[in-house]
């Protein structure tokens, strides 16, 4: 080795998209367990996740 770490999967936009989707699915799972009431708005930009907004309804 020449002092550089070998990364089996180079970090590129495809890997970044997969990581974002995996994190988003984990958040959905956690919100489901916590009995979340509201909605999630996911905006896509050029095939990738652009912005995520969570709107929670307060039950009276």
C-alpha positions as CSV (number, residue, x, y, z in Angstrom):
1,X,0.0,0.0,0.0
2,X,1.2,3.5,-0.7
3,X,-0.3,5.2,2.4
4,X,-3.8,5.5,0.9
5,X,-6.8,3.7,2.3
6,X,-8.5,1.3,-0.1
7,X,-12.3,1.8,-0.3
8,X,-14.1,-1.1,-2.0
9,X,-16.9,1.2,-3.0
10,X,-15.9,4.6,-4.2
11,X,-18.1,7.4,-2.8
12,X,-20.1,8.7,-5.7
13,X,-23.5,10.2,-6.3
14,X,-25.0,6.7,-6.8
15,X,-23.8,5.6,-3.4
16,X,-24.9,8.9,-1.9
17,X,-28.4,8.4,-3.3
18,X,-28.6,4.9,-1.9
19,X,-27.5,6.1,1.5
20,X,-30.1,8.9,1.6
21,X,-32.8,6.5,0.7
22,X,-31.7,4.0,3.3
23,X,-31.7,6.8,6.0
24,X,-35.1,7.9,4.8
25,X,-36.5,4.4,5.1
26,X,-35.1,4.1,8.6
27,X,-36.7,7.4,9.6
28,X,-40.1,6.1,8.3
29,X,-39.6,3.0,10.4
30,X,-38.9,5.0,13.5
31,X,-41.8,7.3,12.9
32,X,-44.1,4.4,12.5
33,X,-43.0,2.9,15.8
34,X,-43.6,6.3,17.5
35,X,-47.2,6.4,16.1
36,X,-46.4,9.5,14.0
37,X,-49.4,11.5,12.8
38,X,-48.9,13.9,9.9
39,X,-47.2,13.7,6.6
40,X,-43.8,13.7,5.0
41,X,-43.1,15.7,1.8
42,X,-40.2,14.4,-0.3
43,X,-39.0,16.6,-3.2
44,X,-36.9,15.0,-5.9
45,X,-34.4,16.9,-8.0
46,X,-32.9,15.3,-11.1
47,X,-33.6,11.8,-9.8
48,X,-32.2,12.4,-6.3
49,X,-33.8,13.5,-3.0
50,X,-33.7,17.3,-2.9
51,X,-35.6,18.2,0.3
52,X,-37.6,16.5,2.9
53,X,-40.3,18.2,5.1
54,X,-42.1,16.7,8.0
55,X,-45.5,18.0,9.0
56,X,-46.8,16.7,12.3
57,X,-50.4,17.1,13.3
58,X,-51.2,17.8,17.0
59,X,-54.1,15.7,18.2
60,X,-56.4,17.3,20.8
